[in-house]
Amino acid sequence: MHPHEIHLNQLAITFENNDLTLATIHKLQNIQRWFIKEAEWKGLVIMRVSFSSMPNSREEINILAKAIIEAYQEARVDRCTKSNSRHI
């Protein structure tokens, strides 16, 4: 390690709106594999992922990235399904 290297240990993500961000967070928390919490930044709900106490190999990061994408897509489908059921 070089003395001036920067190593990030957190990731902050937000989606189209607070409800979708929260729904994605809850889906990932149900997996219980990563430390994922909600936080607020500039009035937005953000998903905060901490890497401090988890293995952070490239493979693990790829697994996490895939899980985030899948949880987000599921949250969007759930949101559309709920929205459509209100119009029936």
C-alpha positions as CSV (number, residue, x, y, z in Angstrom):
1,M,0.0,0.0,0.0
2,H,1.2,3.5,-0.9
3,P,1.0,6.1,1.9
4,H,-1.3,8.3,-0.1
5,E,-3.7,5.7,-1.5
6,I,-7.3,6.2,-0.8
7,H,-9.4,3.3,0.3
8,L,-13.1,3.9,0.5
9,N,-15.1,1.8,3.0
10,Q,-18.6,3.1,2.2
11,L,-20.9,3.4,-0.8
12,A,-23.9,5.8,-1.0
13,I,-26.6,5.2,-3.6
14,T,-29.9,6.8,-4.3
15,F,-32.6,5.9,-6.8
16,E,-35.4,7.9,-8.5
17,N,-37.2,8.7,-5.3
18,N,-37.1,8.0,-1.6
19,D,-39.7,5.3,-1.7
20,L,-37.9,3.3,-4.3
21,T,-34.6,3.8,-2.4
22,L,-36.2,2.5,0.8
23,A,-37.8,-0.4,-0.9
24,T,-34.4,-1.4,-2.4
25,I,-32.7,-1.1,1.0
26,H,-35.3,-3.3,2.7
27,K,-35.0,-6.0,0.0
28,L,-31.2,-6.1,0.5
29,Q,-31.5,-6.0,4.3
30,N,-33.7,-9.1,4.1
31,I,-30.8,-11.0,2.5
32,Q,-28.7,-10.3,5.7
33,R,-25.3,-10.6,3.8
34,W,-24.2,-7.0,3.8
35,F,-24.3,-4.0,6.2
36,I,-26.8,-1.8,4.4
37,K,-28.6,1.0,6.2
38,E,-30.7,4.0,5.2
39,A,-29.3,7.5,5.7
40,E,-30.2,11.0,4.7
41,W,-28.1,13.3,2.5
42,K,-29.2,16.7,1.3
43,G,-32.8,15.8,1.9
44,L,-32.7,12.5,0.1
45,V,-32.9,9.0,1.4
46,I,-29.7,7.2,0.5
47,M,-28.6,3.6,0.7
48,R,-25.4,3.3,2.7
49,V,-23.3,0.2,2.3
50,S,-20.4,-0.3,4.6
51,F,-17.4,-2.4,3.6
52,S,-15.5,-2.1,6.9
53,S,-16.4,-5.5,8.3
54,M,-17.0,-7.5,5.1
55,P,-14.8,-9.3,2.6
56,N,-14.3,-6.9,-0.3
57,S,-12.8,-9.0,-3.0
58,R,-13.7,-8.3,-6.6
59,E,-16.0,-11.3,-6.6
60,E,-17.8,-10.1,-3.5
61,I,-18.2,-6.6,-4.9
62,N,-19.7,-8.1,-8.1
63,I,-22.1,-10.2,-6.1
64,L,-23.2,-7.1,-4.1
65,A,-23.6,-5.1,-7.4
66,K,-25.8,-7.8,-8.9
67,A,-27.9,-8.0,-5.7
68,I,-28.4,-4.2,-5.7
69,I,-29.5,-4.2,-9.3
70,E,-31.9,-7.1,-8.7
71,A,-33.4,-5.6,-5.6
72,Y,-33.9,-2.3,-7.4
73,Q,-35.6,-4.0,-10.3
74,E,-37.8,-6.0,-8.0
75,A,-38.7,-2.8,-6.0
76,R,-39.7,-1.1,-9.3
77,V,-41.9,-4.0,-10.3
78,D,-43.5,-4.0,-6.9
79,R,-44.1,-0.3,-7.2
80,C,-45.7,-0.6,-10.7
81,T,-47.8,-3.6,-9.5
82,K,-49.1,-1.6,-6.5
83,S,-49.8,1.5,-8.7
84,N,-51.7,-0.6,-11.3
85,S,-53.8,-2.4,-8.7
86,R,-55.0,1.0,-7.4
87,H,-56.4,1.8,-10.8
88,I,-58.4,-1.5,-11.2
